[in-house]
Amino acid sequence: MTQSRLFQHENREKSQETRRVYALFELVYTLVDFGAALCFIVGSILFFYESLMTPATWLFVIGSVLFAVKPTLRLVREIKLISMGDTKDVASRLEN
């Protein structure tokens, strides 16, 4: 029985399904990155206008939350990948 660990390249290469899950998480991660960057860019522009300080501040808060989502996505992805493909190991344990 092999021990799977988080953030190991082999976890994403176990099967076609793990490669699909990895790609899906990477796509979401990239979209979150773009969303955060867009919030900070637009928020920065809005800070030039005193009347738009409140929306600018909210965009900075939203951008910060999106940046916090990124490591969460990576951790969830790794836990999901480790849990996938363990059916042979589970089946062999049930036989014993």
HUUR-V144237 format. One record per residue. N is the residue number from 1. RES is the residue in three letters. SS is DSSP state (alpha for helix, beta for strand, coil for the rest). BURIAL is + if it has 9 or more other ideal C-beta (glycine too) atoms within 8 Angstrom, else -. Layout:
n;res;ss;burial
N;RES;SS;BURIAL
N;RES;SS;BURIAL
//
This chain:
n;res;ss;burial
1;MET;coil;-
2;THR;coil;-
3;GLN;coil;-
4;SER;coil;-
5;ARG;coil;-
6;LEU;coil;-
7;PHE;coil;-
8;GLN;coil;-
9;HIS;alpha;-
10;GLU;alpha;-
11;ASN;alpha;+
12;ARG;alpha;+
13;GLU;coil;-
14;LYS;coil;+
15;SER;coil;-
16;GLN;alpha;-
17;GLU;alpha;-
18;THR;alpha;+
19;ARG;alpha;+
20;ARG;alpha;-
21;VAL;alpha;+
22;TYR;alpha;+
23;ALA;alpha;-
24;LEU;alpha;-
25;PHE;alpha;+
26;GLU;alpha;-
27;LEU;alpha;-
28;VAL;alpha;+
29;TYR;alpha;+
30;THR;alpha;-
31;LEU;alpha;-
32;VAL;alpha;+
33;ASP;alpha;+
34;PHE;alpha;-
35;GLY;alpha;+
36;ALA;alpha;+
37;ALA;alpha;+
38;LEU;alpha;+
39;CYS;alpha;+
40;PHE;alpha;+
41;ILE;alpha;-
42;VAL;alpha;+
43;GLY;alpha;+
44;SER;alpha;-
45;ILE;alpha;-
46;LEU;alpha;+
47;PHE;coil;+
48;PHE;coil;-
49;TYR;coil;-
50;GLU;alpha;-
51;SER;alpha;-
52;LEU;alpha;+
53;MET;alpha;+
54;THR;alpha;-
55;PRO;alpha;+
56;ALA;alpha;+
57;THR;alpha;+
58;TRP;alpha;+
59;LEU;alpha;+
60;PHE;alpha;+
61;VAL;alpha;-
62;ILE;alpha;+
63;GLY;alpha;+
64;SER;alpha;+
65;VAL;alpha;-
66;LEU;alpha;+
67;PHE;alpha;-
68;ALA;alpha;-
69;VAL;alpha;+
70;LYS;alpha;+
71;PRO;alpha;-
72;THR;alpha;-
73;LEU;alpha;+
74;ARG;alpha;+
75;LEU;alpha;+
76;VAL;alpha;+
77;ARG;alpha;+
78;GLU;alpha;+
79;ILE;alpha;+
80;LYS;alpha;+
81;LEU;alpha;+
82;ILE;alpha;+
83;SER;alpha;-
84;MET;coil;+
85;GLY;coil;-
86;ASP;coil;+
87;THR;alpha;-
88;LYS;alpha;-
89;ASP;alpha;-
90;VAL;alpha;-
91;ALA;alpha;-
92;SER;alpha;+
93;ARG;alpha;-
94;LEU;alpha;-
95;GLU;alpha;-
96;ASN;coil;-
//
